[in-house]
Amino acid sequence: MVADAVPAALATPVGRRWRWLLSLAILAALWQVAAMLAGSPALPPPAAVAAAAWQHLVDGDLLRDVAITLARVAVAFAAAMLIGSVVGFVLGRSRVLDELFDGWLVIALNMPALVTIVLCYIWFGLNEAAAVVAVAVNKAPLVVAITREGARTLDRSLLEMAQLFAIPRGRVLRRIVLPQLAPSLMAAARSGLALTWKIVLVVELLGRPNGVGFQIRSFFNFFDIAGILAYTLVFIAVILAIEACILKPLDRAAGRWRAP
């Protein structure tokens, strides 16, 4: 009885949070041991990284750079999701267009992000528009590929019934298409968010005068490992908060219609 109660308690949301916190504690302990064994500035201990993060937070540059990077992530992410979902839906519902542009999509999916970034900076200049376009162009093909697969699996019987009863297209989109596409759109959003912010950091490192990527390049020039890790971990924490507070609730809400 007791042995059965312990796994049941750990399966609750509170139990899952405790397991997650325990996992982070183990990771921090391993990091501390590795830093002690290395005994080198190249691997600062967690306390040193936390102190660096606090100092940059007090100085104000950490919040400023994180906000700038988040703004770029938000704009590029929104543009890629909007364009990619529309194109993916069209390709998924049209066999002719899908066969015609499938090769284009394969090329776009395999285009290195670094090449796209450099080309956008050359073509459009070292400005915000080039930075956002470079990130959106890299993110959109992934959204197209995932949304296309979702569009292919739409229930044809429901669409035919809507057409038979002359249901307005707007209602068909809201009540039939979007609920079925929701899992694909959420998969594209959740996988794309991690990809987007990583590409944004590269964009900032190569050609912007601010943001997390720019600061990481500055820390690299001075071999400030603690600063690099501090900025990286803080931004990862922000992305995890967005995932937990925005994307996961949206995912649960989008899948609620499937519940019996």
Backbone bond lengths (Angstrom), bond angles and torsions (degrees), N, CA, C in turn:
res aa  C-N    CA-C-N  psi(-1)  N-CA   C-N-CA  omega(-1)  CA-C   N-CA-C  phi
1 M - - - 1.467 - - 1.512 111.67 -
2 V 1.320 116.40 -47.36 1.469 120.23 -179.78 1.518 110.12 -65.70
3 A 1.356 115.89 -41.34 1.466 119.28 -179.31 1.523 111.38 -63.38
4 D 1.363 116.10 -34.31 1.459 119.36 178.10 1.521 111.79 -74.40
5 A 1.340 116.73 -29.64 1.464 120.10 -177.48 1.517 111.54 -71.96
6 V 1.343 117.19 -33.55 1.468 119.56 -177.96 1.524 112.04 -65.20
7 P 1.362 119.77 -50.32 1.463 118.54 175.86 1.519 112.91 -60.78
8 A 1.347 117.20 -35.91 1.462 119.48 179.02 1.520 111.04 -63.58
9 A 1.334 116.20 -39.31 1.464 119.74 178.91 1.525 111.18 -67.15
10 L 1.343 115.67 -37.76 1.460 119.04 -179.82 1.514 112.28 -72.04
11 A 1.331 117.62 -19.66 1.459 121.07 -179.36 1.523 112.73 -80.36
12 T 1.327 117.74 -12.04 1.456 121.36 178.63 1.525 110.02 -72.59
13 P 1.358 118.38 162.40 1.462 120.29 176.95 1.522 113.08 -55.23
14 V 1.341 117.09 -39.36 1.469 119.33 178.45 1.523 110.57 -64.80
15 G 1.347 116.06 -40.94 1.456 119.68 177.90 1.509 112.25 -62.79
16 R 1.336 117.15 -39.28 1.469 120.44 178.33 1.524 111.09 -65.16
17 R 1.322 117.05 -38.48 1.468 119.33 177.50 1.525 111.14 -63.65
18 W 1.348 115.85 -41.36 1.453 118.92 178.98 1.522 111.38 -64.42
19 R 1.317 117.56 -38.43 1.467 119.89 177.04 1.516 110.92 -64.24
20 W 1.338 115.90 -39.26 1.460 120.20 178.98 1.526 110.74 -64.57
21 L 1.346 116.43 -43.81 1.458 120.22 178.17 1.533 111.03 -65.32
22 L 1.322 116.56 -38.93 1.462 120.11 177.44 1.522 110.92 -62.59
23 S 1.325 116.35 -40.40 1.461 120.10 177.95 1.521 111.23 -61.19
24 L 1.335 116.91 -42.81 1.467 120.10 177.87 1.522 111.36 -64.76
25 A 1.332 116.88 -38.92 1.467 120.22 178.52 1.529 111.25 -63.44
26 I 1.328 116.48 -40.28 1.468 120.00 177.97 1.527 110.29 -64.99
27 L 1.345 116.24 -41.43 1.460 119.84 178.49 1.529 111.14 -62.24
28 A 1.337 117.02 -43.45 1.464 120.68 178.62 1.527 110.90 -63.69
29 A 1.332 116.99 -38.98 1.470 120.07 178.75 1.521 110.89 -64.71
30 L 1.327 116.74 -43.69 1.467 119.88 178.11 1.522 111.12 -63.39
31 W 1.336 115.66 -38.48 1.465 120.44 177.17 1.523 110.16 -62.16
32 Q 1.328 116.83 -44.35 1.459 121.00 179.97 1.532 110.90 -62.04
33 V 1.311 116.94 -44.53 1.472 120.69 179.25 1.524 110.56 -63.14
34 A 1.333 117.19 -43.55 1.463 120.42 179.54 1.523 111.43 -62.77
35 A 1.346 116.61 -39.39 1.471 120.20 178.82 1.529 110.80 -66.14
36 M 1.329 117.03 -39.22 1.461 120.26 178.44 1.520 111.42 -66.21
37 L 1.336 116.67 -40.50 1.463 119.73 179.36 1.529 111.35 -69.54
38 A 1.334 116.32 -37.32 1.466 119.21 -179.86 1.518 111.03 -70.11
39 G 1.347 116.87 -42.90 1.454 120.64 179.98 1.511 113.43 56.88
40 S 1.353 115.97 38.70 1.463 120.87 -175.16 1.521 109.88 -135.90
41 P 1.344 117.24 147.01 1.479 119.75 175.48 1.518 113.13 -62.20
42 A 1.344 116.85 -16.07 1.459 119.91 179.56 1.522 111.92 -68.58
43 L 1.341 117.41 -19.60 1.469 121.16 177.34 1.527 108.31 -133.14
44 P 1.333 116.78 83.32 1.464 119.30 -179.89 1.525 111.22 -70.51
45 P 1.321 118.58 150.16 1.471 121.44 178.01 1.524 111.28 -71.59
46 P 1.324 117.27 165.64 1.473 120.42 -179.42 1.526 113.20 -56.78
47 A 1.343 116.99 -36.79 1.464 119.35 -179.15 1.524 111.40 -62.41
48 A 1.339 116.99 -39.93 1.462 120.46 179.86 1.525 111.11 -66.48
49 V 1.332 116.62 -39.14 1.464 120.40 178.46 1.527 110.29 -67.42
50 A 1.340 116.92 -41.25 1.461 120.45 177.80 1.525 110.94 -63.09
51 A 1.335 116.81 -39.43 1.471 120.33 178.14 1.523 110.90 -64.72
52 A 1.331 116.86 -40.17 1.464 120.03 178.18 1.523 110.82 -64.97
53 A 1.326 116.49 -42.15 1.465 119.59 178.64 1.527 111.10 -62.61
54 W 1.317 116.66 -42.26 1.469 120.41 179.09 1.521 111.29 -63.65
55 Q 1.320 116.94 -41.19 1.465 120.35 -179.96 1.520 111.19 -63.93
56 H 1.330 117.14 -43.98 1.469 120.01 178.59 1.526 110.95 -68.50
57 L 1.331 116.82 -31.12 1.456 120.14 176.87 1.521 110.40 -67.54
58 V 1.328 117.18 -43.47 1.463 121.70 179.13 1.526 110.25 -64.87
59 D 1.321 116.20 -40.20 1.472 119.57 -179.68 1.524 111.97 -68.43
60 G 1.310 117.83 -22.48 1.461 121.54 177.64 1.509 115.40 97.22
61 D 1.330 117.93 -13.64 1.459 119.01 -176.72 1.526 112.27 -73.27
62 L 1.320 117.84 -29.58 1.467 120.43 -179.21 1.527 111.06 -64.76
63 L 1.323 117.12 -50.58 1.466 120.05 179.34 1.527 111.51 -61.80
64 R 1.331 115.99 -40.33 1.473 119.37 -179.66 1.529 111.06 -62.55
65 D 1.320 116.82 -48.74 1.468 120.01 -177.06 1.525 111.62 -68.12
66 V 1.326 117.51 -38.97 1.460 120.17 177.84 1.532 110.02 -63.87
67 A 1.318 117.68 -41.70 1.468 120.79 179.00 1.528 111.15 -63.60
68 I 1.330 117.30 -41.57 1.462 120.66 178.89 1.523 110.90 -63.26
69 T 1.321 116.36 -45.58 1.463 119.96 179.45 1.518 111.22 -64.73
70 L 1.329 117.49 -41.56 1.460 120.68 178.55 1.524 111.52 -61.78
71 A 1.323 117.22 -37.87 1.461 120.16 178.35 1.527 110.51 -63.08
72 R 1.328 116.78 -43.18 1.465 119.86 177.87 1.527 110.73 -64.67
73 V 1.324 116.44 -41.67 1.462 120.23 178.34 1.524 110.27 -60.86
74 A 1.333 117.17 -44.33 1.461 121.06 -177.02 1.525 111.90 -63.16
75 V 1.333 116.97 -45.47 1.468 120.39 -178.37 1.522 110.69 -66.23
76 A 1.322 116.87 -48.42 1.468 120.19 -178.85 1.523 111.13 -65.49
77 F 1.325 116.84 -39.71 1.459 121.52 179.62 1.528 110.64 -63.57
78 A 1.318 117.01 -45.90 1.467 120.67 -179.73 1.529 110.88 -63.23
79 A 1.333 117.36 -44.00 1.468 120.47 -179.97 1.523 111.04 -63.55
80 A 1.323 116.65 -44.09 1.467 120.12 -179.22 1.524 111.28 -65.53
81 M 1.332 118.09 -41.06 1.456 121.14 179.64 1.522 110.80 -65.84
82 L 1.324 117.88 -43.11 1.464 120.89 -178.73 1.523 111.23 -64.91
83 I 1.324 116.21 -52.36 1.466 119.98 -177.85 1.524 110.93 -67.43
84 G 1.334 115.84 -45.90 1.454 119.55 -176.70 1.516 113.61 -64.81
85 S 1.333 117.87 -38.60 1.465 120.12 -179.41 1.525 111.19 -68.82
86 V 1.319 117.64 -38.99 1.466 120.56 178.62 1.526 110.42 -65.63
87 V 1.335 116.33 -49.22 1.470 120.28 -179.51 1.533 110.26 -63.37
88 G 1.327 116.75 -42.75 1.457 119.69 179.67 1.512 112.63 -62.57
89 F 1.334 117.37 -39.60 1.466 120.64 178.43 1.522 110.73 -64.49
90 V 1.324 116.15 -43.49 1.472 119.52 -179.98 1.524 110.84 -62.75
91 L 1.324 117.03 -44.56 1.463 119.86 179.89 1.534 111.06 -66.12
92 G 1.313 116.69 -36.66 1.452 119.93 -179.67 1.517 113.78 -69.06
93 R 1.336 117.20 -25.59 1.468 120.49 -178.09 1.526 112.83 -99.21
94 S 1.341 117.77 -6.57 1.468 120.80 -179.27 1.525 109.39 -125.71
95 R 1.335 116.90 111.94 1.461 120.05 -179.09 1.531 110.82 -66.50
96 V 1.330 116.65 -37.06 1.465 120.14 -178.71 1.520 110.53 -64.02
97 L 1.323 117.13 -49.92 1.464 120.42 -179.75 1.528 110.65 -65.57
98 D 1.326 117.05 -36.45 1.451 120.09 179.69 1.522 110.95 -62.74
99 E 1.333 116.19 -45.95 1.467 119.59 178.81 1.528 111.35 -66.69
100 L 1.326 116.44 -33.39 1.463 120.04 -178.04 1.527 111.91 -70.62
101 F 1.343 116.28 -40.57 1.470 119.55 -172.78 1.534 113.42 -107.30
102 D 1.317 117.93 6.35 1.467 119.34 179.47 1.525 111.28 -61.54
103 G 1.318 116.95 -40.23 1.469 119.88 177.92 1.515 112.20 -62.57
104 W 1.336 116.58 -39.39 1.460 120.20 176.88 1.526 110.83 -59.82
105 L 1.336 114.91 -42.71 1.465 119.27 -178.44 1.528 111.08 -65.33
106 V 1.315 117.00 -40.45 1.464 119.99 178.37 1.526 110.60 -62.23
107 I 1.321 117.04 -42.56 1.470 120.80 177.91 1.524 110.33 -62.30
108 A 1.339 116.92 -44.86 1.471 120.53 -179.09 1.519 111.58 -64.00
109 L 1.332 116.96 -38.74 1.461 120.13 179.87 1.525 111.95 -66.26
110 N 1.315 117.15 -28.47 1.464 120.92 -176.75 1.522 113.50 -100.83
111 M 1.316 116.94 1.83 1.460 120.01 176.99 1.531 109.88 -71.64
112 P 1.334 118.63 123.89 1.471 119.78 179.57 1.526 111.50 -61.48
113 A 1.317 115.76 138.03 1.469 120.07 -179.39 1.517 111.08 -61.20
114 L 1.324 117.19 -36.96 1.464 120.77 -178.65 1.519 110.85 -61.56
115 V 1.332 117.40 -39.65 1.465 120.66 179.56 1.526 110.23 -64.72
116 T 1.328 116.72 -45.12 1.465 120.20 179.49 1.521 111.69 -61.29
117 I 1.319 116.41 -42.19 1.473 120.47 -179.95 1.522 111.23 -63.03
118 V 1.323 116.57 -47.55 1.465 120.51 -179.16 1.524 110.72 -62.76
119 L 1.331 117.34 -42.86 1.462 120.23 179.99 1.527 111.47 -64.02
120 C 1.342 117.00 -41.80 1.471 119.44 179.21 1.519 111.17 -64.03
121 Y 1.308 117.65 -38.80 1.466 120.25 177.83 1.532 110.92 -66.82
122 I 1.330 117.09 -36.30 1.464 120.11 178.92 1.519 110.89 -70.68
123 W 1.344 115.70 -43.34 1.459 119.61 -175.96 1.525 113.02 -74.88
124 F 1.347 117.58 -40.90 1.465 121.08 -172.25 1.527 114.07 -109.07
125 G 1.331 117.29 -8.40 1.460 120.09 -179.56 1.519 112.00 94.21
126 L 1.325 115.96 169.25 1.465 121.56 -179.47 1.524 109.27 -84.26
127 N 1.328 116.88 75.39 1.457 121.16 -177.30 1.527 109.97 -137.25
128 E 1.332 115.67 176.34 1.460 120.89 -176.84 1.529 112.28 -65.35
129 A 1.329 116.05 -37.87 1.468 118.95 -179.03 1.525 110.68 -61.00
130 A 1.318 117.10 -44.65 1.460 120.80 179.38 1.522 110.79 -63.03
131 A 1.322 116.96 -40.00 1.465 120.67 -179.27 1.528 110.97 -63.41
132 V 1.329 116.95 -46.69 1.465 120.97 -178.23 1.522 110.54 -68.17
133 V 1.332 117.50 -42.35 1.462 120.85 179.42 1.524 110.63 -61.38
134 A 1.325 117.02 -42.52 1.465 120.56 -179.45 1.526 111.12 -60.50
135 V 1.315 116.78 -42.55 1.467 120.07 -179.86 1.526 110.84 -69.31
136 A 1.325 117.48 -44.99 1.467 120.88 -178.70 1.521 111.35 -63.46
137 V 1.326 117.39 -39.37 1.467 121.19 179.88 1.520 110.57 -64.63
138 N 1.322 116.97 -35.29 1.460 120.34 178.32 1.520 112.52 -73.96
139 K 1.319 117.07 -32.23 1.468 121.21 -176.25 1.523 112.67 -84.41
140 A 1.328 118.06 -35.71 1.467 122.07 -172.05 1.526 114.08 -58.11
141 P 1.346 120.96 -42.49 1.474 118.94 -178.85 1.525 113.64 -58.13
142 L 1.316 117.39 -35.68 1.462 119.76 177.59 1.526 110.73 -64.11
143 V 1.327 117.38 -41.73 1.459 121.44 177.46 1.524 110.52 -63.75
144 V 1.327 116.48 -41.70 1.471 120.60 178.74 1.520 110.48 -59.61
145 A 1.326 116.92 -47.02 1.465 120.72 -176.90 1.526 111.92 -63.29
146 I 1.337 116.98 -43.61 1.465 119.96 -178.21 1.519 111.32 -71.50
147 T 1.336 116.94 -42.87 1.468 120.08 -179.70 1.517 111.35 -67.06
148 R 1.314 117.14 -35.58 1.467 120.47 178.04 1.531 111.07 -58.99
149 E 1.321 115.97 -43.97 1.462 119.09 179.22 1.527 111.39 -64.33
150 G 1.341 116.64 -37.87 1.460 119.45 176.95 1.514 112.45 -66.27
151 A 1.338 116.48 -39.14 1.463 119.87 179.89 1.520 111.86 -66.59
152 R 1.316 117.00 -30.75 1.461 120.24 179.01 1.523 112.52 -67.09
153 T 1.316 116.88 -24.84 1.474 120.72 -175.26 1.524 113.05 -97.92
154 L 1.314 119.24 9.73 1.459 120.85 177.97 1.529 110.50 -61.17
155 D 1.313 115.51 142.80 1.463 121.69 -178.79 1.535 109.34 -71.07
156 R 1.322 116.25 108.75 1.470 120.45 -177.99 1.530 111.97 -65.80
157 S 1.327 116.86 -32.37 1.463 119.27 -178.31 1.521 111.15 -63.70
158 L 1.338 116.68 -39.09 1.462 119.68 177.66 1.526 111.13 -66.06
159 L 1.327 116.56 -40.41 1.463 119.81 178.95 1.526 111.16 -66.36
160 E 1.323 116.67 -39.27 1.461 120.04 178.38 1.527 111.00 -67.35
161 M 1.328 116.36 -37.32 1.462 119.54 177.97 1.526 110.21 -65.47
162 A 1.329 116.97 -41.90 1.463 120.36 178.55 1.519 111.03 -62.60
163 Q 1.332 115.96 -38.64 1.458 119.64 178.40 1.534 110.82 -68.50
164 L 1.338 116.63 -37.99 1.466 120.91 -179.76 1.517 111.50 -63.77
165 F 1.345 117.01 -39.92 1.466 120.58 -178.94 1.531 112.49 -91.74
166 A 1.338 116.53 9.53 1.471 122.17 176.21 1.522 111.98 54.20
167 I 1.325 115.73 44.04 1.468 120.40 177.10 1.524 108.50 -71.95
168 P 1.331 119.25 134.41 1.461 121.21 -179.93 1.531 112.40 -55.58
169 R 1.325 115.00 146.36 1.467 120.11 -175.69 1.524 112.25 -61.47
170 G 1.318 115.99 -35.46 1.464 118.32 179.62 1.520 111.87 -62.65
171 R 1.325 116.11 -41.11 1.462 119.88 178.87 1.531 111.06 -70.00
172 V 1.329 116.53 -37.08 1.466 119.87 176.56 1.525 110.17 -61.49
173 L 1.318 115.34 -42.22 1.466 119.33 179.41 1.520 111.05 -63.07
174 R 1.343 117.70 -44.54 1.468 121.30 -176.24 1.527 112.12 -74.23
175 R 1.338 117.55 -40.33 1.465 120.89 -170.13 1.531 113.87 -95.99
176 I 1.321 117.85 -22.04 1.461 119.87 -175.19 1.523 112.51 -118.43
177 V 1.322 116.11 -50.73 1.473 119.70 -173.02 1.524 111.53 -74.62
178 L 1.324 116.78 -55.30 1.468 119.48 -174.91 1.530 113.40 -62.00
179 P 1.348 119.99 -42.26 1.471 117.46 177.13 1.525 113.49 -59.28
180 Q 1.333 117.40 -37.09 1.459 119.77 179.29 1.529 111.92 -75.67
181 L 1.328 116.64 -29.49 1.463 120.23 178.74 1.527 112.71 -82.70
182 A 1.330 116.83 -13.63 1.463 120.27 -173.64 1.523 113.36 -54.56
183 P 1.350 119.92 -45.95 1.475 118.43 179.33 1.526 113.17 -59.13
184 S 1.321 117.06 -39.74 1.470 120.21 178.96 1.517 111.32 -68.27
185 L 1.336 116.09 -42.11 1.461 119.22 179.31 1.525 111.24 -64.53
186 M 1.326 117.22 -39.51 1.458 119.99 179.21 1.522 110.99 -69.35
187 A 1.335 117.01 -36.93 1.462 119.59 176.30 1.522 110.59 -63.35
188 A 1.329 116.46 -41.09 1.468 120.15 177.83 1.523 111.18 -65.66
189 A 1.339 116.01 -39.25 1.462 119.72 -179.30 1.523 111.47 -67.50
190 R 1.321 117.04 -46.19 1.468 120.43 -175.01 1.518 111.60 -70.62
191 S 1.335 117.35 -39.34 1.458 119.16 177.57 1.523 111.19 -74.91
192 G 1.324 115.72 -33.58 1.455 119.51 -178.05 1.516 114.17 -74.53
193 L 1.335 117.92 -27.15 1.457 119.65 -179.28 1.521 110.67 -62.32
194 A 1.327 116.73 -45.77 1.470 119.90 178.80 1.517 110.71 -63.19
195 L 1.335 116.93 -41.03 1.460 120.15 179.38 1.520 111.40 -65.81
196 T 1.328 116.76 -40.43 1.464 120.63 -175.81 1.520 111.78 -63.13
197 W 1.331 117.69 -48.29 1.467 117.86 -175.37 1.520 111.48 -69.35
198 K 1.334 117.69 -29.08 1.466 119.32 176.44 1.524 110.89 -67.41
199 I 1.339 116.61 -40.85 1.462 119.66 178.82 1.520 110.38 -68.85
200 V 1.337 116.95 -36.35 1.467 120.05 177.69 1.522 110.43 -59.81
201 L 1.324 117.81 -40.62 1.463 120.21 178.90 1.521 110.93 -61.87
202 V 1.322 117.78 -39.70 1.465 120.40 178.11 1.525 110.22 -66.33
203 V 1.327 116.31 -41.64 1.467 120.94 177.89 1.530 110.36 -58.96
204 E 1.321 116.64 -44.89 1.469 120.60 -179.75 1.521 111.34 -68.24
205 L 1.313 116.50 -38.21 1.460 120.01 -179.63 1.520 111.28 -63.72
206 L 1.335 116.74 -35.57 1.462 120.08 -174.88 1.525 113.63 -86.25
207 G 1.344 117.23 -30.43 1.460 114.22 -170.84 1.505 117.98 -154.43
208 R 1.344 119.79 17.69 1.447 119.53 177.53 1.524 110.08 -120.18
209 P 1.346 117.59 151.82 1.468 120.90 -176.76 1.524 113.82 -92.46
210 N 1.325 117.47 11.47 1.467 120.24 -179.29 1.520 108.42 -158.43
211 G 1.336 115.41 177.02 1.445 120.14 -179.52 1.523 112.36 100.01
212 V 1.323 115.57 171.04 1.462 120.96 -177.25 1.523 111.07 -64.08
213 G 1.329 117.37 -42.68 1.457 120.46 179.44 1.511 112.82 -61.15
214 F 1.337 116.68 -41.64 1.466 120.49 177.38 1.518 111.19 -62.10
215 Q 1.330 116.97 -42.74 1.464 120.30 179.61 1.525 111.63 -65.99
216 I 1.324 117.32 -37.14 1.463 119.78 177.49 1.526 110.25 -63.10
217 R 1.320 116.67 -39.20 1.468 119.03 176.07 1.525 111.22 -63.44
218 S 1.335 117.18 -39.37 1.463 120.55 177.68 1.526 110.94 -64.40
219 F 1.326 116.08 -42.90 1.468 119.12 177.91 1.530 110.86 -63.68
220 F 1.318 116.82 -36.65 1.463 120.54 178.25 1.527 110.82 -62.15
221 N 1.329 115.91 -40.86 1.465 119.35 -179.54 1.523 111.73 -61.54
222 F 1.334 117.53 -30.01 1.466 121.86 -179.64 1.539 112.15 -104.49
223 F 1.327 116.88 10.20 1.477 122.13 179.84 1.529 111.40 54.05
224 D 1.337 115.29 39.64 1.462 121.24 179.83 1.532 108.67 -91.71
225 I 1.332 116.72 85.23 1.456 121.40 -176.85 1.528 110.96 -67.12
226 A 1.326 116.60 -38.31 1.462 120.10 179.92 1.523 110.95 -61.62
227 G 1.329 117.21 -40.11 1.454 120.69 177.83 1.518 112.13 -65.53
228 I 1.338 116.55 -41.90 1.460 120.67 178.60 1.523 110.66 -60.19
229 L 1.332 116.39 -48.19 1.459 120.27 -178.92 1.526 111.70 -67.46
230 A 1.334 116.46 -36.49 1.464 119.81 -179.80 1.521 110.85 -62.90
231 Y 1.321 117.96 -49.54 1.465 121.41 179.42 1.530 110.69 -63.46
232 T 1.331 116.43 -41.61 1.459 120.27 -178.06 1.521 111.39 -63.46
233 L 1.327 117.26 -48.05 1.455 120.76 -177.22 1.528 111.99 -67.50
234 V 1.323 116.93 -37.33 1.465 119.20 178.15 1.522 110.66 -64.48
235 F 1.324 116.78 -42.48 1.458 118.55 -178.87 1.520 110.86 -70.10
236 I 1.331 117.87 -36.86 1.463 120.02 174.91 1.527 110.29 -60.51
237 A 1.337 116.66 -40.71 1.463 120.45 178.71 1.530 110.70 -62.06
238 V 1.321 117.32 -38.54 1.467 120.76 178.13 1.529 110.48 -64.89
239 I 1.324 117.32 -43.98 1.460 121.16 179.75 1.526 110.65 -64.43
240 L 1.334 117.27 -40.22 1.465 120.33 177.31 1.529 110.85 -63.50
241 A 1.337 116.87 -37.08 1.462 120.31 177.80 1.532 110.60 -65.38
242 I 1.333 117.06 -40.10 1.468 120.60 176.75 1.521 110.35 -63.08
243 E 1.327 116.04 -42.53 1.470 120.83 178.29 1.520 111.02 -60.27
244 A 1.346 116.26 -46.45 1.463 120.23 -174.96 1.526 112.68 -74.20
245 C 1.322 117.08 -37.65 1.471 120.85 -172.38 1.525 113.98 -92.89
246 I 1.337 117.71 -20.24 1.464 119.88 -175.73 1.523 111.53 -120.12
247 L 1.332 117.09 -57.80 1.461 119.81 -172.31 1.528 112.93 -69.74
248 K 1.330 117.32 -44.04 1.466 118.54 -179.84 1.522 112.61 -64.49
249 P 1.351 120.17 -44.95 1.471 118.92 174.91 1.529 113.06 -60.34
250 L 1.337 116.89 -38.57 1.463 119.49 177.11 1.524 111.05 -64.08
251 D 1.325 115.51 -39.15 1.465 119.76 178.83 1.522 110.92 -62.78
252 R 1.341 116.61 -43.94 1.472 119.81 179.18 1.530 110.85 -65.34
253 A 1.332 116.43 -41.11 1.466 119.34 179.43 1.528 111.72 -65.96
254 A 1.339 116.57 -38.20 1.468 119.77 -179.14 1.517 111.87 -68.23
255 G 1.337 117.32 -29.24 1.460 120.08 -179.04 1.508 114.35 -95.55
256 R 1.326 117.44 5.15 1.458 120.64 -176.94 1.516 112.40 -66.40
257 W 1.338 117.27 -29.10 1.466 120.15 -177.84 1.524 111.75 -67.99
258 R 1.350 117.20 -19.55 1.451 120.27 179.61 1.519 113.14 -78.31
259 A 1.351 116.71 -15.83 1.470 119.41 -177.48 1.529 109.99 -64.37
260 P 1.366 116.36 141.88 1.465 118.41 -179.39 1.518 111.67 -68.13
